[in-house]
Amino acid sequence: MNYKYLADLSSEAAIPVKGILSQVLQKDDSVNITLFGMAAEEEISSHSAPTPAIIYFLDGEASVQLGDDTVHAKPGSFVFMPPQLPHAIRAEMPTKMLLVQIKVPAKA
């Protein structure tokens, strides 16, 4: 059985002095799991994805655009995004977050 165990997910995410660091934790036919560290004032510009996705905030604070809405994320905040939802993230302070992209099997 293949598995991955991280005792402290937050300690795995490095926050750069400037910019955004990403670390792929798992990528296979069913999921893509990426850990992000974002310096304060950094932004992931508006985009959409073809898959459902989950963002879980581990540390820091961020402004998250979800379609026409903007929400304030802090440690413990959870976001579920359906496919094609435009979204953007702006770190208000150094921020750590986990992104889980769920790959839906193609219909036969």
C-alpha positions in Angstrom: 0.0 0.0 0.0 1.4 3.4 -1.0 0.7 6.2 1.5 2.2 9.5 2.7 2.3 10.6 6.3 3.3 14.1 7.4 3.2 14.5 11.2 2.9 18.3 11.0 1.7 19.6 7.6 2.2 23.3 8.5 5.9 22.8 9.2 6.3 21.3 5.7 5.3 24.6 4.1 8.1 27.2 3.7 7.1 30.9 3.4 9.5 32.8 1.1 10.7 36.3 1.9 9.1 37.3 -1.4 7.0 35.3 -3.9 5.2 32.0 -3.7 6.6 28.5 -3.1 4.7 25.4 -4.0 5.4 21.8 -3.1 3.6 18.9 -4.7 2.8 16.4 -2.0 0.8 13.9 -4.1 0.0 13.7 -7.8 -1.7 10.8 -9.5 -4.7 9.9 -11.6 -7.2 10.9 -8.9 -5.7 13.9 -7.0 -3.2 16.7 -7.1 -2.2 17.9 -3.6 0.0 21.0 -3.3 1.3 22.9 -0.3 1.7 26.6 -0.8 3.7 29.2 1.1 3.0 32.8 0.2 4.8 35.9 1.3 2.7 38.9 2.5 1.1 40.9 -0.4 1.6 38.1 -2.9 -1.2 37.1 -5.2 -2.4 34.2 -7.3 -4.4 36.0 -10.0 -7.9 35.1 -11.0 -8.2 31.8 -12.9 -10.4 28.7 -13.0 -9.7 25.0 -13.1 -11.5 22.1 -14.8 -11.7 20.1 -11.6 -13.3 20.5 -8.2 -10.8 21.8 -5.7 -10.4 22.4 -1.9 -8.2 24.9 -0.2 -7.5 24.6 3.5 -5.6 27.5 5.2 -3.0 26.4 7.7 -1.5 29.8 8.7 -1.7 33.5 8.0 -4.6 35.5 6.5 -5.7 35.9 2.9 -8.4 37.5 0.8 -10.0 34.9 -1.5 -12.1 35.8 -4.5 -14.7 33.1 -5.3 -16.7 34.1 -8.4 -18.2 37.5 -7.5 -17.7 37.1 -3.7 -14.6 37.8 -1.6 -14.0 36.0 1.7 -11.4 36.4 4.4 -9.5 33.3 5.1 -7.5 32.5 8.3 -6.0 29.4 9.9 -8.7 26.7 9.7 -10.6 28.3 6.9 -11.9 25.8 4.3 -13.0 26.5 0.7 -14.6 24.1 -1.8 -14.7 25.3 -5.4 -16.7 23.6 -8.1 -15.1 23.2 -11.6 -14.7 26.5 -13.6 -15.3 28.8 -10.6 -13.1 31.9 -11.1 -10.9 32.4 -8.0 -7.9 34.4 -6.8 -5.9 34.5 -3.6 -4.1 37.5 -2.0 -2.0 36.9 1.1 -2.5 39.7 3.6 0.3 38.3 5.7 2.6 35.3 5.3 0.2 32.5 4.5 0.3 28.7 4.2 -2.4 26.7 2.5 -3.1 23.2 1.1 -4.7 22.8 -2.3 -6.4 19.6 -3.2 -7.6 19.2 -6.8 -9.9 16.3 -7.4 -9.7 14.6 -10.8 -13.1 13.4 -11.8 -13.0 10.4 -14.1 -14.2 11.0 -17.6 -17.7 9.6 -18.3 -17.7 6.6 -20.6 
